[in-house]
Amino acid sequence: MELNYPQIPLCTIHVNDCIAGTSSPTGQDTDGNGTGCTLCVKNTYSEAGATSCTTCTNNRVSDAGSTKVNDCYCPQGTTGPSDGISACQTNTNSKLIQFVLSFIFLILLF
């Protein structure tokens, strides 16, 4: 005995990855129109298709929606390589200038 089942049409679903700078638990745009992904907050970044945003390391900072590790930069008053991961160093030149200016101000004050 041969069984004949009715043909059921297949449906196709297109799911896009979250764009860089956003994430979702699956890494995909869950609603299909771009709002199914959450923007990465300040001091984090993500590449396309991310399931979470990655925190900048070594006290580096980034703007909301950052898309790559190189978007993590040294905060004001510090300096470091532009690789996005190296430690930032206190900018000693600015401290020296502040000291000299403070010293000159004190001399002029008296």
N, CA, C and O atoms as a GROMACS GRO file, in nm:
protein
  440
    1MET      N    1   0.083  -0.117   0.000
    1MET     CA    2   0.000   0.000   0.000
    1MET      C    3   0.088   0.124   0.000
    1MET      O    4   0.179   0.138   0.082
    2GLU      N    5   0.062   0.211  -0.090
    2GLU     CA    6   0.139   0.335  -0.104
    2GLU      C    7   0.059   0.450  -0.046
    2GLU      O    8  -0.060   0.468  -0.075
    3LEU      N    9   0.128   0.530   0.039
    3LEU     CA   10   0.062   0.646   0.099
    3LEU      C   11   0.096   0.771   0.020
    3LEU      O   12   0.212   0.796  -0.013
    4ASN      N   13  -0.002   0.847  -0.010
    4ASN     CA   14   0.019   0.975  -0.079
    4ASN      C   15  -0.019   1.089   0.016
    4ASN      O   16  -0.134   1.101   0.059
    5TYR      N   17   0.079   1.170   0.045
    5TYR     CA   18   0.054   1.285   0.131
    5TYR      C   19   0.040   1.410   0.046
    5TYR      O   20   0.105   1.422  -0.057
    6PRO      N   21  -0.045   1.500   0.088
    6PRO     CA   22  -0.059   1.624   0.010
    6PRO      C   23   0.069   1.706   0.017
    6PRO      O   24   0.140   1.706   0.118
    7GLN      N   25   0.098   1.775  -0.090
    7GLN     CA   26   0.215   1.863  -0.096
    7GLN      C   27   0.190   1.986  -0.010
    7GLN      O   28   0.089   2.056  -0.027
    8ILE      N   29   0.281   2.013   0.081
    8ILE     CA   30   0.270   2.132   0.165
    8ILE      C   31   0.375   2.232   0.117
    8ILE      O   32   0.494   2.200   0.112
    9PRO      N   33   0.330   2.352   0.082
    9PRO     CA   34   0.428   2.450   0.034
    9PRO      C   35   0.523   2.492   0.147
    9PRO      O   36   0.482   2.509   0.262
   10LEU      N   37   0.648   2.507   0.112
   10LEU     CA   38   0.748   2.552   0.208
   10LEU      C   39   0.751   2.704   0.212
   10LEU      O   40   0.734   2.770   0.109
   11CYS      N   41   0.771   2.757   0.326
   11CYS     CA   42   0.786   2.902   0.333
   11CYS      C   43   0.932   2.935   0.357
   11CYS      O   44   1.006   2.857   0.416
   12THR      N   45   0.971   3.049   0.311
   12THR     CA   46   1.109   3.093   0.325
   12THR      C   47   1.112   3.213   0.418
   12THR      O   48   1.036   3.308   0.402
   13ILE      N   49   1.202   3.208   0.514
   13ILE     CA   50   1.219   3.318   0.608
   13ILE      C   51   1.360   3.372   0.592
   13ILE      O   52   1.457   3.297   0.598
   14HIS      N   53   1.371   3.500   0.571
   14HIS     CA   54   1.501   3.564   0.560
   14HIS      C   55   1.530   3.637   0.691
   14HIS      O   56   1.454   3.723   0.734
   15VAL      N   57   1.639   3.600   0.752
   15VAL     CA   58   1.679   3.663   0.878
   15VAL      C   59   1.816   3.727   0.855
   15VAL      O   60   1.909   3.662   0.807
   16ASN      N   61   1.826   3.853   0.889
   16ASN     CA   62   1.953   3.925   0.873
   16ASN      C   63   2.028   3.928   1.004
   16ASN      O   64   1.969   3.932   1.112
   17ASP      N   65   2.160   3.927   0.995
   17ASP     CA   66   2.243   3.946   1.113
   17ASP      C   67   2.225   4.088   1.165
   17ASP      O   68   2.193   4.180   1.089
   18CYS      N   69   2.244   4.105   1.294
   18CYS     CA   70   2.247   4.240   1.350
   18CYS      C   71   2.364   4.314   1.286
   18CYS      O   72   2.469   4.255   1.262
   19ILE      N   73   2.346   4.441   1.259
   19ILE     CA   74   2.455   4.520   1.200
   19ILE      C   75   2.560   4.547   1.307
   19ILE      O   76   2.531   4.539   1.426
   20ALA      N   77   2.680   4.579   1.264
   20ALA     CA   78   2.788   4.612   1.357
   20ALA      C   79   2.744   4.728   1.446
   20ALA      O   80   2.676   4.821   1.401
   21GLY      N   81   2.783   4.721   1.572
   21GLY     CA   82   2.742   4.824   1.669
   21GLY      C   83   2.613   4.792   1.741
   21GLY      O   84   2.566   4.871   1.822
   22THR      N   85   2.556   4.675   1.710
   22THR     CA   86   2.433   4.628   1.776
   22THR      C   87   2.448   4.480   1.810
   22THR      O   88   2.543   4.415   1.765
   23SER      N   89   2.355   4.427   1.888
   23SER     CA   90   2.357   4.284   1.920
   23SER      C   91   2.217   4.236   1.956
   23SER      O   92   2.127   4.316   1.982
   24SER      N   93   2.201   4.105   1.956
   24SER     CA   94   2.078   4.041   2.006
   24SER      C   95   2.120   3.904   2.058
   24SER      O   96   2.229   3.857   2.026
   25PRO      N   97   2.036   3.838   2.138
   25PRO     CA   98   2.075   3.707   2.192
   25PRO      C   99   2.112   3.604   2.086
   25PRO      O  100   2.192   3.514   2.112
   26THR      N  101   2.054   3.615   1.967
   26THR     CA  102   2.086   3.520   1.860
   26THR      C  103   2.186   3.576   1.759
   26THR      O  104   2.235   3.503   1.673
   27GLY      N  105   2.215   3.706   1.770
   27GLY     CA  106   2.302   3.770   1.672
   27GLY      C  107   2.228   3.808   1.545
   27GLY      O  108   2.287   3.857   1.450
   28GLN      N  109   2.098   3.784   1.546
   28GLN     CA  110   2.017   3.812   1.428
   28GLN      C  111   1.906   3.911   1.461
   28GLN      O  112   1.860   3.920   1.575
   29ASP      N  113   1.866   3.985   1.360
   29ASP     CA  114   1.759   4.084   1.375
   29ASP      C  115   1.628   4.009   1.393
   29ASP      O  116   1.570   3.958   1.297
   30THR      N  117   1.582   4.002   1.516
   30THR     CA  118   1.469   3.915   1.549
   30THR      C  119   1.335   3.962   1.494
   30THR      O  120   1.241   3.883   1.488
   31ASP      N  121   1.324   4.088   1.454
   31ASP     CA  122   1.196   4.131   1.398
   31ASP      C  123   1.204   4.162   1.249
   31ASP      O  124   1.103   4.197   1.187
   32GLY      N  125   1.321   4.149   1.190
   32GLY     CA  126   1.336   4.163   1.046
   32GLY      C  127   1.341   4.305   0.994
   32GLY      O  128   1.360   4.324   0.874
   33ASN      N  129   1.325   4.407   1.079
   33ASN     CA  130   1.329   4.544   1.026
   33ASN      C  131   1.432   4.632   1.095
   33ASN      O  132   1.428   4.754   1.084
   34GLY      N  133   1.527   4.570   1.167
   34GLY     CA  134   1.635   4.646   1.228
   34GLY      C  135   1.615   4.682   1.373
   34GLY      O  136   1.711   4.722   1.440
   35THR      N  137   1.493   4.669   1.424
   35THR     CA  138   1.471   4.704   1.564
   35THR      C  139   1.482   4.583   1.656
   35THR      O  140   1.464   4.596   1.777
   36GLY      N  141   1.511   4.468   1.602
   36GLY     CA  142   1.529   4.348   1.683
   36GLY      C  143   1.668   4.336   1.742
   36GLY      O  144   1.698   4.239   1.812
   37CYS      N  145   1.753   4.434   1.715
   37CYS     CA  146   1.888   4.437   1.769
   37CYS      C  147   1.902   4.560   1.858
   37CYS      O  148   1.839   4.663   1.834
   38THR      N  149   1.984   4.547   1.962
   38THR     CA  150   2.002   4.655   2.059
   38THR      C  151   2.134   4.725   2.034
   38THR      O  152   2.237   4.659   2.016
   39LEU      N  153   2.133   4.858   2.035
   39LEU     CA  154   2.253   4.938   2.015
   39LEU      C  155   2.351   4.913   2.129
   39LEU      O  156   2.311   4.911   2.245
   40CYS      N  157   2.478   4.896   2.097
   40CYS     CA  158   2.581   4.881   2.200
   40CYS      C  159   2.594   5.013   2.276
   40CYS      O  160   2.596   5.120   2.215
   41VAL      N  161   2.603   5.005   2.408
   41VAL     CA  162   2.614   5.124   2.492
   41VAL      C  163   2.757   5.178   2.489
   41VAL      O  164   2.847   5.115   2.433
   42LYS      N  165   2.776   5.295   2.550
   42LYS     CA  166   2.911   5.355   2.559
   42LYS      C  167   3.008   5.253   2.619
   42LYS      O  168   2.972   5.172   2.703
   43ASN      N  169   3.131   5.261   2.573
   43ASN     CA  170   3.242   5.180   2.623
   43ASN      C  171   3.232   5.032   2.585
   43ASN      O  172   3.295   4.946   2.646
   44THR      N  173   3.150   5.004   2.481
   44THR     CA  174   3.140   4.869   2.425
   44THR      C  175   3.139   4.880   2.273
   44THR      O  176   3.125   4.989   2.218
   45TYR      N  177   3.154   4.766   2.205
   45TYR     CA  178   3.151   4.761   2.059
   45TYR      C  179   3.105   4.622   2.016
   45TYR      O  180   3.105   4.529   2.097
   46SER      N  181   3.067   4.608   1.889
   46SER     CA  182   3.036   4.475   1.835
   46SER      C  183   3.054   4.476   1.684
   46SER      O  184   3.039   4.578   1.618
   47GLU      N  185   3.085   4.358   1.632
   47GLU     CA  186   3.088   4.337   1.488
   47GLU      C  187   2.950   4.286   1.446
   47GLU      O  188   2.866   4.256   1.531
   48ALA      N  189   2.927   4.276   1.317
   48ALA     CA  190   2.798   4.228   1.266
   48ALA      C  191   2.771   4.087   1.316
   48ALA      O  192   2.862   4.005   1.324
   49GLY      N  193   2.645   4.059   1.351
   49GLY     CA  194   2.604   3.927   1.394
   49GLY      C  195   2.639   3.895   1.538
   49GLY      O  196   2.639   3.778   1.577
   50ALA      N  197   2.669   3.996   1.618
   50ALA     CA  198   2.712   3.972   1.756
   50ALA      C  199   2.594   3.934   1.846
   50ALA      O  200   2.483   3.984   1.831
   51THR      N  201   2.622   3.843   1.940
   51THR     CA  202   2.522   3.805   2.039
   51THR      C  203   2.530   3.893   2.164
   51THR      O  204   2.440   3.892   2.247
   52SER      N  205   2.639   3.968   2.176
   52SER     CA  206   2.653   4.064   2.286
   52SER      C  207   2.758   4.167   2.245
   52SER      O  208   2.835   4.146   2.151
   53CYS      N  209   2.759   4.278   2.315
   53CYS     CA  210   2.859   4.381   2.290
   53CYS      C  211   2.978   4.356   2.381
   53CYS      O  212   2.961   4.313   2.495
   54THR      N  213   3.097   4.381   2.332
   54THR     CA  214   3.221   4.357   2.404
   54THR      C  215   3.267   4.485   2.473
   54THR      O  216   3.268   4.591   2.411
   55THR      N  217   3.303   4.476   2.599
   55THR     CA  218   3.349   4.591   2.675
   55THR      C  219   3.491   4.628   2.635
   55THR      O  220   3.577   4.540   2.620
   56CYS      N  221   3.517   4.758   2.618
   56CYS     CA  222   3.653   4.805   2.592
   56CYS      C  223   3.741   4.769   2.712
   56CYS      O  224   3.694   4.771   2.826
   57THR      N  225   3.867   4.736   2.688
   57THR     CA  226   3.959   4.696   2.794
   57THR      C  227   4.052   4.810   2.833
   57THR      O  228   4.057   4.913   2.766
   58ASN      N  229   4.126   4.790   2.941
   58ASN     CA  230   4.230   4.882   2.987
   58ASN      C  231   4.182   5.025   3.006
   58ASN      O  232   4.252   5.121   2.971
   59ASN      N  233   4.062   5.038   3.062
   59ASN     CA  234   4.002   5.170   3.090
   59ASN      C  235   3.980   5.255   2.966
   59ASN      O  236   3.969   5.377   2.976
   60ARG      N  237   3.974   5.193   2.850
   60ARG     CA  238   3.945   5.267   2.726
   60ARG      C  239   3.796   5.294   2.718
   60ARG      O  240   3.716   5.226   2.782
   61VAL      N  241   3.759   5.392   2.640
   61VAL     CA  242   3.619   5.432   2.624
   61VAL      C  243   3.581   5.430   2.477
   61VAL      O  244   3.668   5.433   2.390
   62SER      N  245   3.451   5.425   2.450
   62SER     CA  246   3.402   5.432   2.312
   62SER      C  247   3.263   5.494   2.313
   62SER      O  248   3.197   5.502   2.416
   63ASP      N  249   3.221   5.539   2.198
   63ASP     CA  250   3.088   5.595   2.183
   63ASP      C  251   2.986   5.483   2.167
   63ASP      O  252   3.022   5.372   2.128
   64ALA      N  253   2.860   5.511   2.198
   64ALA     CA  254   2.753   5.413   2.177
   64ALA      C  255   2.749   5.375   2.029
   64ALA      O  256   2.766   5.460   1.942
   65GLY      N  257   2.725   5.248   2.001
   65GLY     CA  258   2.716   5.200   1.863
   65GLY      C  259   2.850   5.175   1.797
   65GLY      O  260   2.856   5.163   1.675
   66SER      N  261   2.957   5.166   1.875
   66SER     CA  262   3.090   5.141   1.817
   66SER      C  263   3.094   5.003   1.752
   66SER      O  264   3.030   4.909   1.799
   67THR      N  265   3.171   4.992   1.643
   67THR     CA  266   3.166   4.873   1.560
   67THR      C  267   3.292   4.787   1.560
   67THR      O  268   3.290   4.678   1.504
   68LYS      N  269   3.399   4.833   1.620
   68LYS     CA  270   3.523   4.754   1.619
   68LYS      C  271   3.610   4.792   1.739
   68LYS      O  272   3.592   4.899   1.798
   69VAL      N  273   3.703   4.705   1.773
   69VAL     CA  274   3.788   4.728   1.890
   69VAL      C  275   3.867   4.858   1.876
   69VAL      O  276   3.894   4.925   1.976
   70ASN      N  277   3.905   4.894   1.755
   70ASN     CA  278   3.981   5.019   1.735
   70ASN      C  279   3.900   5.143   1.768
   70ASN      O  280   3.955   5.252   1.776
   71ASP      N  281   3.768   5.129   1.787
   71ASP     CA  282   3.685   5.242   1.829
   71ASP      C  283   3.703   5.272   1.977
   71ASP      O  284   3.658   5.376   2.025
   72CYS      N  285   3.770   5.183   2.051
   72CYS     CA  286   3.799   5.207   2.193
   72CYS      C  287   3.923   5.294   2.200
   72CYS      O  288   4.028   5.258   2.148
   73TYR      N  289   3.912   5.408   2.264
   73TYR     CA  290   4.022   5.504   2.267
   73TYR      C  291   4.054   5.545   2.410
   73TYR      O  292   3.975   5.522   2.502
   74CYS      N  293   4.168   5.606   2.427
   74CYS     CA  294   4.212   5.652   2.559
   74CYS      C  295   4.130   5.774   2.599
   74CYS      O  296   4.108   5.864   2.518
   75PRO      N  297   4.085   5.779   2.725
   75PRO     CA  298   4.007   5.894   2.770
   75PRO      C  299   4.093   6.020   2.780
   75PRO      O  300   4.216   6.014   2.779
   76GLN      N  301   4.026   6.133   2.790
   76GLN     CA  302   4.094   6.262   2.797
   76GLN      C  303   4.197   6.261   2.910
   76GLN      O  304   4.170   6.210   3.019
   77GLY      N  305   4.314   6.318   2.883
   77GLY     CA  306   4.420   6.324   2.982
   77GLY      C  307   4.512   6.204   2.979
   77GLY      O  308   4.609   6.197   3.055
   78THR      N  309   4.483   6.108   2.890
   78THR     CA  310   4.569   5.992   2.875
   78THR      C  311   4.603   5.975   2.727
   78THR      O  312   4.542   6.036   2.640
   79THR      N  313   4.702   5.892   2.702
   79THR     CA  314   4.744   5.866   2.565
   79THR      C  315   4.784   5.720   2.552
   79THR      O  316   4.820   5.656   2.650
   80GLY      N  317   4.778   5.668   2.430
   80GLY     CA  318   4.818   5.530   2.405
   80GLY      C  319   4.803   5.498   2.258
   80GLY      O  320   4.754   5.581   2.180
   81PRO      N  321   4.847   5.378   2.217
   81PRO     CA  322   4.836   5.338   2.077
   81PRO      C  323   4.690   5.335   2.032
   81PRO      O  324   4.599   5.326   2.114
   82SER      N  325   4.670   5.343   1.903
   82SER     CA  326   4.534   5.344   1.848
   82SER      C  327   4.484   5.203   1.817
   82SER      O  328   4.393   5.186   1.736
   83ASP      N  329   4.542   5.101   1.882
   83ASP     CA  330   4.502   4.963   1.855
   83ASP      C  331   4.374   4.923   1.926
   83ASP      O  332   4.319   4.816   1.898
   84GLY      N  333   4.325   5.006   2.019
   84GLY     CA  334   4.200   4.978   2.088
   84GLY      C  335   4.211   4.887   2.208
   84GLY      O  336   4.112   4.866   2.278
   85ILE      N  337   4.330   4.831   2.234
   85ILE     CA  338   4.343   4.735   2.344
   85ILE      C  339   4.457   4.765   2.441
   85ILE      O  340   4.452   4.722   2.556
   86SER      N  341   4.558   4.838   2.398
   86SER     CA  342   4.673   4.865   2.485
   86SER      C  343   4.635   4.959   2.599
   86SER      O  344   4.540   5.037   2.588
   87ALA      N  345   4.710   4.949   2.708
   87ALA     CA  346   4.685   5.035   2.824
   87ALA      C  347   4.713   5.181   2.788
   87ALA      O  348   4.802   5.212   2.709
   88CYS      N  349   4.636   5.269   2.848
   88CYS     CA  350   4.654   5.413   2.829
   88CYS      C  351   4.744   5.465   2.942
   88CYS      O  352   4.736   5.419   3.056
   89GLN      N  353   4.828   5.560   2.909
   89GLN     CA  354   4.919   5.621   3.006
   89GLN      C  355   4.875   5.763   3.033
   89GLN      O  356   4.825   5.832   2.944
   90THR      N  357   4.894   5.808   3.158
   90THR     CA  358   4.863   5.946   3.191
   90THR      C  359   4.953   6.036   3.109
   90THR      O  360   5.074   6.013   3.098
   91ASN      N  361   4.894   6.139   3.053
   91ASN     CA  362   4.970   6.232   2.970
   91ASN      C  363   5.052   6.323   3.062
   91ASN      O  364   5.000   6.422   3.113
   92THR      N  365   5.180   6.288   3.084
   92THR     CA  366   5.266   6.364   3.176
   92THR      C  367   5.294   6.504   3.126
   92THR      O  368   5.316   6.594   3.208
   93ASN      N  369   5.294   6.526   2.996
   93ASN     CA  370   5.318   6.661   2.944
   93ASN      C  371   5.210   6.758   2.992
   93ASN      O  372   5.241   6.872   3.027
   94SER      N  373   5.086   6.714   2.992
   94SER     CA  374   4.979   6.804   3.035
   94SER      C  375   4.990   6.833   3.184
   94SER      O  376   4.957   6.944   3.227
   95LYS      N  377   5.036   6.736   3.265
   95LYS     CA  378   5.053   6.759   3.408
   95LYS      C  379   5.168   6.858   3.431
   95LYS      O  380   5.159   6.944   3.519
   96LEU      N  381   5.274   6.845   3.354
   96LEU     CA  382   5.387   6.936   3.367
   96LEU      C  383   5.345   7.078   3.331
   96LEU      O  384   5.381   7.173   3.400
   97ILE      N  385   5.270   7.093   3.225
   97ILE     CA  386   5.222   7.225   3.184
   97ILE      C  387   5.132   7.284   3.291
   97ILE      O  388   5.142   7.403   3.322
   98GLN      N  389   5.043   7.203   3.347
   98GLN     CA  390   4.957   7.251   3.455
   98GLN      C  391   5.039   7.296   3.575
   98GLN      O  392   5.008   7.398   3.636
   99PHE      N  393   5.144   7.222   3.610
   99PHE     CA  394   5.229   7.259   3.722
   99PHE      C  395   5.300   7.391   3.697
   99PHE      O  396   5.302   7.479   3.783
  100VAL      N  397   5.358   7.405   3.578
  100VAL     CA  398   5.430   7.528   3.543
  100VAL      C  399   5.335   7.647   3.544
  100VAL      O  400   5.369   7.752   3.598
  101LEU      N  401   5.217   7.632   3.486
  101LEU     CA  402   5.121   7.742   3.485
  101LEU      C  403   5.076   7.778   3.626
  101LEU      O  404   5.060   7.896   3.657
  102SER      N  405   5.057   7.679   3.710
  102SER     CA  406   5.019   7.705   3.849
  102SER      C  407   5.131   7.778   3.922
  102SER      O  408   5.104   7.870   4.000
  103PHE      N  409   5.256   7.740   3.897
  103PHE     CA  410   5.370   7.804   3.959
  103PHE      C  411   5.380   7.950   3.915
  103PHE      O  412   5.402   8.038   3.998
  104ILE      N  413   5.364   7.975   3.786
  104ILE     CA  414   5.369   8.113   3.735
  104ILE      C  415   5.255   8.195   3.794
  104ILE      O  416   5.275   8.311   3.830
  105PHE      N  417   5.139   8.138   3.806
  105PHE     CA  418   5.024   8.208   3.865
  105PHE      C  419   5.053   8.247   4.009
  105PHE      O  420   5.022   8.358   4.052
  106LEU      N  421   5.113   8.155   4.085
  106LEU     CA  422   5.148   8.183   4.224
  106LEU      C  423   5.250   8.297   4.234
  106LEU      O  424   5.239   8.384   4.321
  107ILE      N  425   5.350   8.298   4.146
  107ILE     CA  426   5.450   8.404   4.145
  107ILE      C  427   5.385   8.538   4.114
  107ILE      O  428   5.416   8.638   4.178
  108LEU      N  429   5.295   8.539   4.017
  108LEU     CA  430   5.227   8.664   3.980
  108LEU      C  431   5.131   8.710   4.089
  108LEU      O  432   5.106   8.830   4.104
  109LEU      N  433   5.078   8.618   4.164
  109LEU     CA  434   4.984   8.649   4.271
  109LEU      C  435   5.053   8.721   4.386
  109LEU      O  436   4.994   8.808   4.450
  110PHE      N  437   5.177   8.684   4.413
  110PHE     CA  438   5.249   8.746   4.524
  110PHE      C  439   5.336   8.853   4.468
  110PHE      O  440   5.407   8.920   4.543
   0.00000   0.00000   0.00000
